[in-house]
């Protein structure tokens, strides 16, 4: 298996050459948004400098070049997640919009009062609120898979919870706990109950090889900005037959074949879901991010993160012992590289602010997962999340910064 040369990887990221408050930048917030390599920046810059034009509409040379690059990016994303064909990829602004698209189109056309949607307590708000909105509008029932004391989904009553449900919507990896959920097992249980499955792949797709066909789900949502690509672009993968059946999402240009005074005819899949001028250059940047990650090798990315997470958890335990609480599975192979923690007696926001003085960037707050925070019995956590450009020196900087925090607060 290839291993990552982190020093070489870091040189690909211009932002990591800067300093913050006179200290080298230690970026440990990739679960929120990842940094961008030079190749992604260059790919986007090249479009703007050499052939930018609106897509699909123009018959002149640079419009055709940009259309080809945009549709080529769709095909690239399809290969990255092993979709059966590019038409199964719908571009969206982000994964949140992708999930809302499913709720507003599939949900509104398939769900009636009393129908049940099953969610988990570890979901991001993006995979909770759209279903709560639909519940308020349509009177559907929301059921919940609980979280165990060892930070995994409690599947002891899975069959009962899924009984009669129309949809299971679940994350592949928790953005707070790092927990990896067994998607094929969950899909099999949902299929046995006659339910469709939506997977929030935001945290999973950037870090592990993803095969949507092997998962067997119906929908998978993910965002480019967490996988070294630009913000403002995400994707929904869905099975072709579902996309054909689903009504349109947004109305306007590009998503139509014809418009008459008495109505309109929708465009083909996937364009019937892509109204207006899309994030053209960002889609091309997302494809460049796929190229970069495939160049590193997702197996190598995963192995690096497991090793680094092991090092970080061991360091935090040895340095702070009972003075720190780390949330998430103990076994690094069963989790991702996001480590949420609390220093005893010190608020998560204070930890983040003090670490910034050392140039260390961590996230503090509820991480858009307030139901999970309530389950954990805390208002917020600090979260350090690792990616391809992080190494043990970054973990050591985190630990040193946390000692400074603890010394200041006298804990």
C-alpha positions as a Python dict, from the first residue, in 0.01 Angstrom:
ca = {
    (1, 'X'): (0, 0, 0),
    (2, 'X'): (124, 350, -82),
    (3, 'X'): (191, 583, 208),
    (4, 'X'): (152, 958, 210),
    (5, 'X'): (456, 1183, 193),
    (6, 'X'): (294, 1451, 408),
    (7, 'X'): (581, 1697, 365),
    (8, 'X'): (534, 1678, -13),
    (9, 'X'): (157, 1701, 22),
    (10, 'X'): (183, 2012, 237),
    (11, 'X'): (384, 2187, -35),
    (12, 'X'): (82, 2149, -263),
    (13, 'X'): (-131, 2372, -36),
    (14, 'X'): (-31, 2740, -60),
    (15, 'X'): (-223, 2845, 251),
    (16, 'X'): (-13, 2617, 472),
    (17, 'X'): (293, 2833, 406),
    (18, 'X'): (145, 3127, 598),
    (19, 'X'): (172, 3214, 965),
    (20, 'X'): (-98, 3306, 1215),
    (21, 'X'): (0, 3532, 1504),
    (22, 'X'): (363, 3465, 1423),
    (23, 'X'): (318, 3087, 1437),
    (24, 'X'): (299, 2837, 1152),
    (25, 'X'): (-57, 2756, 1054),
    (26, 'X'): (-176, 2425, 1198),
    (27, 'X'): (-509, 2360, 1029),
    (28, 'X'): (-717, 2102, 1216),
    (29, 'X'): (-1065, 2184, 1090),
    (30, 'X'): (-1097, 1981, 771),
    (31, 'X'): (-1422, 1823, 886),
    (32, 'X'): (-1576, 2168, 845),
    (33, 'X'): (-1395, 2253, 521),
    (34, 'X'): (-1069, 2131, 370),
    (35, 'X'): (-791, 2342, 224),
    (36, 'X'): (-730, 2352, -152),
    (37, 'X'): (-423, 2223, -339),
    (38, 'X'): (-254, 2425, -610),
    (39, 'X'): (-390, 2193, -879),
    (40, 'X'): (-751, 2278, -785),
    (41, 'X'): (-676, 2650, -777),
    (42, 'X'): (-497, 2626, -1111),
    (43, 'X'): (-778, 2433, -1278),
    (44, 'X'): (-1032, 2696, -1180),
    (45, 'X'): (-802, 2983, -1272),
    (46, 'X'): (-742, 2825, -1613),
    (47, 'X'): (-1115, 2826, -1692),
    (48, 'X'): (-1157, 3191, -1597),
    (49, 'X'): (-847, 3296, -1789),
    (50, 'X'): (-884, 3095, -2109),
    (51, 'X'): (-1237, 2974, -2190),
    (52, 'X'): (-1502, 3081, -1942),
    (53, 'X'): (-1853, 3110, -2086),
    (54, 'X'): (-2199, 2994, -1990),
    (55, 'X'): (-2268, 2629, -2054),
    (56, 'X'): (-2507, 2439, -2283),
    (57, 'X'): (-2641, 2754, -2450),
    (58, 'X'): (-2360, 2877, -2671),
    (59, 'X'): (-2247, 2729, -3002),
    (60, 'X'): (-1925, 2929, -3010),
    (61, 'X'): (-1590, 2774, -2929),
    (62, 'X'): (-1527, 2877, -2570),
    (63, 'X'): (-1886, 2798, -2468),
    (64, 'X'): (-1845, 2450, -2611),
    (65, 'X'): (-1511, 2412, -2430),
    (66, 'X'): (-1662, 2511, -2098),
    (67, 'X'): (-1966, 2288, -2148),
    (68, 'X'): (-1735, 1996, -2225),
    (69, 'X'): (-1531, 2065, -1911),
    (70, 'X'): (-1845, 2097, -1695),
    (71, 'X'): (-1993, 1772, -1819),
    (72, 'X'): (-1650, 1610, -1798),
    (73, 'X'): (-1643, 1709, -1432),
    (74, 'X'): (-1976, 1532, -1383),
    (75, 'X'): (-1829, 1218, -1536),
    (76, 'X'): (-1522, 1254, -1314),
    (77, 'X'): (-1732, 1274, -997),
    (78, 'X'): (-1932, 974, -1117),
    (79, 'X'): (-1613, 769, -1149),
    (80, 'X'): (-1492, 887, -809),
    (81, 'X'): (-1795, 737, -632),
    (82, 'X'): (-1848, 456, -888),
    (83, 'X'): (-2186, 574, -1014),
    (84, 'X'): (-2325, 362, -1297),
    (85, 'X'): (-2333, 663, -1531),
    (86, 'X'): (-2271, 1040, -1520),
    (87, 'X'): (-2646, 1110, -1547),
    (88, 'X'): (-2684, 980, -1192),
    (89, 'X'): (-2489, 1284, -1063),
    (90, 'X'): (-2687, 1603, -1001),
    (91, 'X'): (-2483, 1913, -922),
    (92, 'X'): (-2606, 2110, -621),
    (93, 'X'): (-2468, 2398, -415),
    (94, 'X'): (-2368, 2159, -136),
    (95, 'X'): (-2479, 1842, 37),
    (96, 'X'): (-2742, 2035, 231),
    (97, 'X'): (-2911, 2136, -93),
    (98, 'X'): (-2881, 1778, -218),
    (99, 'X'): (-3069, 1646, 86),
    (100, 'X'): (-3328, 1922, 54),
    (101, 'X'): (-3370, 1828, -312),
    (102, 'X'): (-3460, 1474, -210),
    (103, 'X'): (-3697, 1594, 63),
    (104, 'X'): (-3874, 1843, -165),
    (105, 'X'): (-3905, 1617, -471),
    (106, 'X'): (-3895, 1250, -373),
    (107, 'X'): (-4037, 1324, -27),
    (108, 'X'): (-4325, 1541, -138),
    (109, 'X'): (-4422, 1303, -418),
    (110, 'X'): (-4389, 980, -215),
    (111, 'X'): (-4473, 1058, 148),
    (112, 'X'): (-4822, 1098, 291),
    (113, 'X'): (-4953, 1172, 642),
    (114, 'X'): (-4853, 893, 878),
    (115, 'X'): (-4562, 768, 665),
    (116, 'X'): (-4240, 726, 862),
    (117, 'X'): (-3886, 848, 798),
    (118, 'X'): (-3609, 700, 1014),
    (119, 'X'): (-3313, 920, 1115),
    (120, 'X'): (-3034, 883, 1368),
    (121, 'X'): (-2953, 1098, 1668),
    (122, 'X'): (-2599, 1152, 1533),
    (123, 'X'): (-2718, 1329, 1217),
    (124, 'X'): (-2601, 1673, 1107),
    (125, 'X'): (-2880, 1931, 1102),
    (126, 'X'): (-2871, 1910, 721),
    (127, 'X'): (-3015, 1560, 748),
    (128, 'X'): (-3265, 1647, 1018),
    (129, 'X'): (-3425, 1985, 948),
    (130, 'X'): (-3546, 1911, 591),
    (131, 'X'): (-3735, 1609, 723),
    (132, 'X'): (-3873, 1807, 1016),
    (133, 'X'): (-3997, 2069, 770),
    (134, 'X'): (-4162, 1797, 564),
    (135, 'X'): (-4313, 1646, 878),
    (136, 'X'): (-4467, 1980, 969),
    (137, 'X'): (-4603, 2018, 615),
    (138, 'X'): (-4720, 1663, 547),
    (139, 'X'): (-4774, 1508, 887),
    (140, 'X'): (-4516, 1235, 839),
    (141, 'X'): (-4368, 1053, 1139),
    (142, 'X'): (-4000, 1083, 1232),
    (143, 'X'): (-3838, 791, 1411),
    (144, 'X'): (-3491, 791, 1563),
    (145, 'X'): (-3206, 544, 1592),
    (146, 'X'): (-3037, 615, 1927),
    (147, 'X'): (-2664, 637, 2003),
    (148, 'X'): (-2500, 394, 2245),
    (149, 'X'): (-2272, 489, 2531),
    (150, 'X'): (-1975, 380, 2319),
    (151, 'X'): (-2075, 628, 2046),
    (152, 'X'): (-2223, 392, 1788),
    (153, 'X'): (-2569, 357, 1645),
    (154, 'X'): (-2792, 143, 1864),
    (155, 'X'): (-2928, -115, 1617),
    (156, 'X'): (-3088, -341, 1877),
    (157, 'X'): (-3436, -238, 1759),
    (158, 'X'): (-3347, -160, 1398),
    (159, 'X'): (-3605, -389, 1238),
    (160, 'X'): (-3879, -258, 1466),
    (161, 'X'): (-3786, 103, 1397),
    (162, 'X'): (-3782, 45, 1021),
    (163, 'X'): (-4108, -150, 1018),
    (164, 'X'): (-4343, 28, 779),
    (165, 'X'): (-4098, 317, 720),
    (166, 'X'): (-4059, 470, 375),
    (167, 'X'): (-3706, 610, 413),
    (168, 'X'): (-3392, 567, 619),
    (169, 'X'): (-3170, 878, 613),
    (170, 'X'): (-2835, 826, 785),
    (171, 'X'): (-2480, 953, 788),
    (172, 'X'): (-2194, 731, 673),
    (173, 'X'): (-1957, 900, 920),
    (174, 'X'): (-2045, 1126, 1212),
    (175, 'X'): (-1899, 1474, 1187),
    (176, 'X'): (-1879, 1490, 1567),
    (177, 'X'): (-1791, 1138, 1681),
    (178, 'X'): (-1607, 1016, 1373),
    (179, 'X'): (-1818, 699, 1398),
    (180, 'X'): (-1824, 494, 1078),
    (181, 'X'): (-2166, 343, 1020),
    (182, 'X'): (-2210, 11, 841),
    (183, 'X'): (-2402, 137, 539),
    (184, 'X'): (-2447, -200, 359),
    (185, 'X'): (-2598, -353, 675),
    (186, 'X'): (-2829, -56, 722),
    (187, 'X'): (-2930, -64, 356),
    (188, 'X'): (-3008, -437, 377),
    (189, 'X'): (-3229, -379, 681),
    (190, 'X'): (-3408, -91, 509),
    (191, 'X'): (-3461, -298, 195),
    (192, 'X'): (-3612, -579, 402),
    (193, 'X'): (-3858, -324, 543),
    (194, 'X'): (-3936, -179, 199),
    (195, 'X'): (-3769, 156, 274),
    (196, 'X'): (-3551, 369, 50),
    (197, 'X'): (-3213, 490, 182),
    (198, 'X'): (-3043, 830, 174),
    (199, 'X'): (-2680, 848, 288),
    (200, 'X'): (-2511, 1168, 403),
    (201, 'X'): (-2163, 1103, 265),
    (202, 'X'): (-2007, 1441, 347),
    (203, 'X'): (-1753, 1309, 595),
    (204, 'X'): (-1701, 971, 428),
    (205, 'X'): (-1645, 1047, 60),
    (206, 'X'): (-1333, 1266, 111),
    (207, 'X'): (-1158, 1008, 327),
    (208, 'X'): (-1237, 654, 213),
    (209, 'X'): (-1292, 480, -120),
    (210, 'X'): (-1662, 516, -196),
    (211, 'X'): (-1869, 283, -410),
    (212, 'X'): (-2230, 394, -422),
    (213, 'X'): (-2330, 84, -619),
    (214, 'X'): (-2182, -145, -354),
    (215, 'X'): (-2362, 49, -81),
    (216, 'X'): (-2690, -21, -257),
    (217, 'X'): (-2853, 299, -132),
    (218, 'X'): (-3090, 518, -334),
    (219, 'X'): (-2938, 861, -265),
    (220, 'X'): (-2595, 981, -154),
    (221, 'X'): (-2518, 1347, -83),
    (222, 'X'): (-2171, 1497, -55),
    (223, 'X'): (-1986, 1829, -92),
    (224, 'X'): (-1669, 1926, -279),
    (225, 'X'): (-1536, 2166, -17),
    (226, 'X'): (-1468, 1884, 230),
    (227, 'X'): (-1269, 1688, -30),
    (228, 'X'): (-1013, 1957, -125),
    (229, 'X'): (-1247, 2118, -379),
    (230, 'X'): (-1412, 2460, -383),
    (231, 'X'): (-1712, 2570, -182),
    (232, 'X'): (-2044, 2632, -353),
    (233, 'X'): (-2063, 2294, -527),
    (234, 'X'): (-2190, 1958, -410),
    (235, 'X'): (-2353, 1655, -562),
    (236, 'X'): (-2645, 1422, -525),
    (237, 'X'): (-2601, 1070, -654),
    (238, 'X'): (-2927, 888, -712),
    (239, 'X'): (-3036, 584, -904),
    (240, 'X'): (-3139, 682, -1257),
    (241, 'X'): (-3491, 543, -1231),
    (242, 'X'): (-3559, 751, -920),
    (243, 'X'): (-3434, 1070, -1084),
    (244, 'X'): (-3660, 999, -1381),
    (245, 'X'): (-3963, 964, -1152),
    (246, 'X'): (-3892, 1260, -922),
    (247, 'X'): (-4052, 1598, -1001),
    (248, 'X'): (-3838, 1903, -1068),
    (249, 'X'): (-3685, 2096, -780),
    (250, 'X'): (-3622, 2456, -892),
    (251, 'X'): (-3784, 2620, -1194),
    (252, 'X'): (-3620, 2840, -1456),
    (253, 'X'): (-3377, 2811, -1741),
    (254, 'X'): (-3184, 2499, -1835),
    (255, 'X'): (-3417, 2261, -1650),
    (256, 'X'): (-3675, 2275, -1931),
    (257, 'X'): (-3720, 2136, -2279),
    (258, 'X'): (-4009, 2364, -2363),
    (259, 'X'): (-4213, 2637, -2198),
    (260, 'X'): (-4565, 2728, -2310),
    (261, 'X'): (-4829, 2955, -2167),
    (262, 'X'): (-5008, 2646, -2039),
    (263, 'X'): (-4706, 2477, -1881),
    (264, 'X'): (-4357, 2338, -1938),
    (265, 'X'): (-4180, 2018, -2033),
    (266, 'X'): (-3888, 1921, -1812),
    (267, 'X'): (-3540, 1853, -1944),
    (268, 'X'): (-3378, 1512, -1928),
    (269, 'X'): (-3200, 1377, -1619),
    (270, 'X'): (-2987, 1518, -1462),
    (271, 'X'): (-3040, 1864, -1613),
    (272, 'X'): (-3403, 1885, -1502),
    (273, 'X'): (-3264, 1944, -1150),
    (274, 'X'): (-3007, 2207, -1251),
    (275, 'X'): (-3196, 2533, -1296),
    (276, 'X'): (-3020, 2853, -1396),
    (277, 'X'): (-2650, 2914, -1431),
    (278, 'X'): (-2475, 2651, -1226),
    (279, 'X'): (-2144, 2673, -1038),
    (280, 'X'): (-1954, 2596, -1357),
    (281, 'X'): (-1598, 2665, -1252),
    (282, 'X'): (-1652, 2510, -911),
    (283, 'X'): (-1764, 2184, -1074),
    (284, 'X'): (-1440, 2179, -1272),
    (285, 'X'): (-1250, 2246, -949),
    (286, 'X'): (-1429, 1954, -785),
    (287, 'X'): (-1310, 1727, -1066),
    (288, 'X'): (-953, 1848, -1010),
    (289, 'X'): (-989, 1759, -642),
    (290, 'X'): (-1089, 1404, -744),
    (291, 'X'): (-776, 1385, -958),
    (292, 'X'): (-562, 1499, -667),
    (293, 'X'): (-713, 1252, -420),
    (294, 'X'): (-690, 965, -665),
    (295, 'X'): (-327, 1063, -724),
    (296, 'X'): (-263, 1017, -353),
    (297, 'X'): (-474, 702, -338),
    (298, 'X'): (-776, 681, -109),
    (299, 'X'): (-638, 368, 56),
    (300, 'X'): (-325, 565, 147),
    (301, 'X'): (-537, 856, 268),
    (302, 'X'): (-733, 623, 493),
    (303, 'X'): (-423, 447, 629),
    (304, 'X'): (-261, 783, 706),
    (305, 'X'): (-567, 908, 893),
    (306, 'X'): (-598, 589, 1098),
    (307, 'X'): (-232, 616, 1201),
    (308, 'X'): (-261, 987, 1281),
    (309, 'X'): (-584, 943, 1474),
    (310, 'X'): (-421, 665, 1676),
    (311, 'X'): (-128, 892, 1755),
    (312, 'X'): (-357, 1179, 1852),
    (313, 'X'): (-583, 976, 2078),
    (314, 'X'): (-282, 818, 2251),
    (315, 'X'): (-119, 1160, 2298),
    (316, 'X'): (-432, 1318, 2442),
    (317, 'X'): (-483, 1027, 2681),
    (318, 'X'): (-123, 1018, 2801),
    (319, 'X'): (-89, 1394, 2840),
    (320, 'X'): (-423, 1475, 3001),
    (321, 'X'): (-559, 1147, 3138),
    (322, 'X'): (-885, 1192, 3324),
    (323, 'X'): (-865, 1567, 3258),
    (324, 'X'): (-995, 1525, 2905),
    (325, 'X'): (-1305, 1359, 2763),
    (326, 'X'): (-1280, 1233, 2405),
    (327, 'X'): (-1607, 1150, 2231),
    (328, 'X'): (-1617, 873, 1974),
    (329, 'X'): (-1519, 507, 1930),
    (330, 'X'): (-1187, 404, 2081),
    (331, 'X'): (-1084, 186, 1785),
    (332, 'X'): (-930, 409, 1513),
    (333, 'X'): (-1026, 167, 1234),
    (334, 'X'): (-1392, 215, 1326),
    (335, 'X'): (-1385, 592, 1304),
    (336, 'X'): (-1271, 887, 1097),
    (337, 'X'): (-1017, 1155, 1177),
    (338, 'X'): (-1249, 1396, 1360),
    (339, 'X'): (-1176, 1399, 1734),
    (340, 'X'): (-1422, 1586, 1955),
    (341, 'X'): (-1310, 1651, 2310),
    (342, 'X'): (-1356, 1860, 2624),
    (343, 'X'): (-1091, 1970, 2869),
    (344, 'X'): (-1245, 1938, 3213),
    (345, 'X'): (-1378, 2266, 3345),
    (346, 'X'): (-1290, 2469, 3033),
    (347, 'X'): (-1545, 2576, 2773),
    (348, 'X'): (-1487, 2455, 2418),
    (349, 'X'): (-1491, 2812, 2283),
    (350, 'X'): (-1217, 2917, 2525),
    (351, 'X'): (-1006, 2622, 2410),
    (352, 'X'): (-1046, 2722, 2046),
    (353, 'X'): (-963, 3088, 2110),
    (354, 'X'): (-650, 3006, 2310),
    (355, 'X'): (-532, 2754, 2049),
    (356, 'X'): (-564, 3024, 1784),
    (357, 'X'): (-294, 3218, 1969),
    (358, 'X'): (-64, 2925, 1885),
    (359, 'X'): (-178, 2915, 1522),
    (360, 'X'): (-380, 2598, 1579),
    (361, 'X'): (-724, 2592, 1416),
    (362, 'X'): (-990, 2372, 1576),
    (363, 'X'): (-1367, 2395, 1564),
    (364, 'X'): (-1572, 2468, 1876),
    (365, 'X'): (-1948, 2449, 1917),
    (366, 'X'): (-2234, 2211, 1856),
    (367, 'X'): (-2109, 2122, 1504),
    (368, 'X'): (-2462, 2147, 1361),
    (369, 'X'): (-2557, 1843, 1567),
    (370, 'X'): (-2757, 1975, 1862),
    (371, 'X'): (-2961, 1657, 1918),
    (372, 'X'): (-2634, 1466, 1951),
    (373, 'X'): (-2494, 1727, 2190),
    (374, 'X'): (-2799, 1679, 2410),
    (375, 'X'): (-2747, 1302, 2397),
    (376, 'X'): (-2386, 1353, 2508),
    (377, 'X'): (-2499, 1590, 2781),
    (378, 'X'): (-2277, 1878, 2673),
    (379, 'X'): (-2349, 2216, 2511),
    (380, 'X'): (-2046, 2203, 2283),
    (381, 'X'): (-1716, 2030, 2214),
    (382, 'X'): (-1382, 2122, 2065),
    (383, 'X'): (-1305, 1925, 1750),
    (384, 'X'): (-971, 1861, 1584),
    (385, 'X'): (-1004, 1696, 1244),
    (386, 'X'): (-719, 1560, 1035),
    (387, 'X'): (-661, 1525, 663),
    (388, 'X'): (-390, 1453, 409),
    (389, 'X'): (-176, 1757, 497),
    (390, 'X'): (-161, 1690, 871),
    (391, 'X'): (113, 1498, 1052),
    (392, 'X'): (233, 1416, 1402),
    (393, 'X'): (391, 1762, 1433),
    (394, 'X'): (42, 1908, 1403),
    (395, 'X'): (-82, 1678, 1678),
    (396, 'X'): (212, 1780, 1896),
    (397, 'X'): (124, 2147, 1835),
    (398, 'X'): (-232, 2074, 1943),
    (399, 'X'): (-115, 1901, 2262),
    (400, 'X'): (126, 2185, 2345),
    (401, 'X'): (-151, 2437, 2292),
    (402, 'X'): (-388, 2245, 2517),
    (403, 'X'): (-125, 2244, 2793),
    (404, 'X'): (-113, 2624, 2763),
    (405, 'X'): (-491, 2641, 2787),
    (406, 'X'): (-499, 2420, 3094),
    (407, 'X'): (-217, 2609, 3263),
    (408, 'X'): (-395, 2942, 3206),
    (409, 'X'): (-723, 2817, 3352),
    (410, 'X'): (-546, 2637, 3634),
    (411, 'X'): (-709, 2300, 3569),
}
